[in-house]
């Protein structure tokens, strides 16, 4: 099993930890109902994806 030769310094640990940030999800506008949705996902409001109905609106 691999074992590190030496431990990371506090500065190096904190610098690495600083990169783990929570980002707001990117949102796209649905062309059918103009609701905000995740890109490349079926719209939860109308059930459309790429201009055609994939899921009925009541199931979405």
C-alpha positions in Angstrom: 0.0 0.0 0.0 1.3 3.5 -0.9 2.3 5.7 2.0 3.0 9.4 1.7 6.7 10.3 2.4 5.8 13.6 4.2 2.6 15.4 5.2 1.2 18.4 3.3 1.9 21.8 4.8 -1.0 23.9 6.2 -0.7 26.3 3.4 -0.8 23.6 0.7 -3.8 22.0 2.4 -5.7 25.2 2.7 -4.9 26.1 -0.9 -6.3 22.8 -2.1 -9.4 23.1 0.1 -10.1 26.6 -1.2 -10.9 25.2 -4.6 -14.0 23.2 -3.4 -16.6 25.9 -3.7 -20.3 25.4 -4.2 -21.4 26.9 -7.5 -24.9 28.0 -8.5 -26.3 25.6 -11.2 -26.3 26.9 -14.7 -29.8 27.5 -15.9 -31.3 27.7 -19.3 -34.6 29.0 -20.5 -37.1 26.5 -21.8 -38.2 27.6 -25.4 -41.7 26.2 -24.9 -42.8 27.7 -21.6 -39.9 30.1 -20.8 -39.3 28.4 -17.4 -35.8 28.1 -16.0 -34.4 24.5 -16.3 -31.1 22.7 -16.2 -29.4 22.5 -19.6 -29.7 19.2 -21.4 -32.6 18.1 -19.2 -36.3 17.7 -19.7 -38.3 20.8 -18.6 -40.1 20.0 -15.3 -42.9 22.5 -16.1 -44.0 21.4 -19.6 -42.1 18.1 -20.2 -40.5 19.1 -23.4 -36.9 18.4 -24.6 -35.4 19.6 -27.9 -38.8 20.8 -29.2 -40.8 17.6 -28.6 -42.8 16.3 -25.6 -40.9 13.6 -23.8 -42.9 13.4 -20.6 -46.5 14.5 -20.2 -46.8 17.8 -18.2 -48.7 16.2 -15.3 -45.9 13.5 -14.9 -43.1 16.1 -15.1 
